[in-house]
Amino acid sequence: MYASLRSIGAYIPQKAFTNADMEKMVETSDEWIKKRTGIKTRHFAEANEATSDLATKAAKVAMERAGVKPEEIDMLITATISPDYLCMPSTACVIAHNLGIEDKPAFDISAACSGFIYLLSIAKAYIESGMAKMILVIGAEKLSAITDFTDRSTCVLFGDGAGAAIIGATDSKEEAILDVNIAANGKYQDFLMTPGCGSRHPASQEVIDQRLQFMKMKGNETFKLAVKTLSNDVKEILERNHLTSKEIHHFIPHQANYRIIKAVGDLLDFTPEQIAITVDRFGNTSAASIPMAMNALYEEGRLKNGEKVLLDAFGGGLTWGSAILTFCGR
């Protein structure tokens, strides 16, 4: 028994913010943002939209494309660092209720930008062990809720959105998620973190005054380590599966920064045609980034059944991961 990605879906909030809009909020410029990040626009959810609302809409698209009904879903797993509620219930439980999925396991994981690849690892293990046949995985973020819009070094980077996929059982190895590699190293936890409102620094007036409830990032340190780690991780998974970059149809990296994507692509000998780029449109959407990029390829008619896809991500924790799969979307 193998696990197979059956369908992909996404939801992008309607409200688009250009770099010109960001210039009105902080001291920055369109030229600086594009040069340093490649980002031109990002989308922000409405005030009354929660992460679960974005995720629910993305999930409905993926379920409809796969022809899957709520009662056929054995499990729902969500990756997010911007959950509806800090402690409970999980965002996955809220989404399951929205979709009419009842009496099935539903839980969240926190692996930041690597979240979707971590989800694939979990779904693959459950299906290949025979514990489930159909799993809905969702990467969803309302990062605007945890972004400090007075911090010009971070606020221009992030956006909101959600991506979902149906992972189902198959007897065909040709349709399988071939391999998933995930890892973490907490030594670098302070490179990218949200310091406040957890048990380390519980919510207080002091925490709010210091704006610790928002994401903090050491940009230069993160950039250098990301390029090195992502490149090494891809080399490892390709070698382990006796593949070369030329045998990959689509390389879909986490969409954090165009300079990181280009540096990794060059080191790994991928052509521009092989590399998916959506960071210019959506910014960094953390756990939603990879499925949103995959969905964009699909909707543009560039991602076809039977094509081999390589995913690669790096995020807070620090976490990282890669996956090789054959797209079997409907």
Buried (B, 14 or more C-beta within 10 A) or exposed (E): EBBBBBBBBBBBBEBBBEBEBBBEEBEBEBEBBBEBBBBBBBBBBEEEBBBBBBBBBBBBBBBEBBEBEBEBBBBBBBBBBBBBEEEEBBBBBBBBBBBEBEEBBBBBBBBBBBBBBBBBBBBBEBBBEEEBBBBBBBBBBBBBBBBBEEBBBBBBBBBBBBBBBBBBBBEEEEBBBBBBBBBBEEEBEBBBBBBBBBEEBEEEEEBEEEEBBBBBBBBEEBBEBBBBBBBEBBBEBBEEBEBEBEEBBBBBBBBBBBBBBBBBBEBBEBEEEBBBBBBBBBBBBBBBBBBBBBBBBBEEEEBEEEBBBBBBBBBBBBBBBBBBBBBBBB
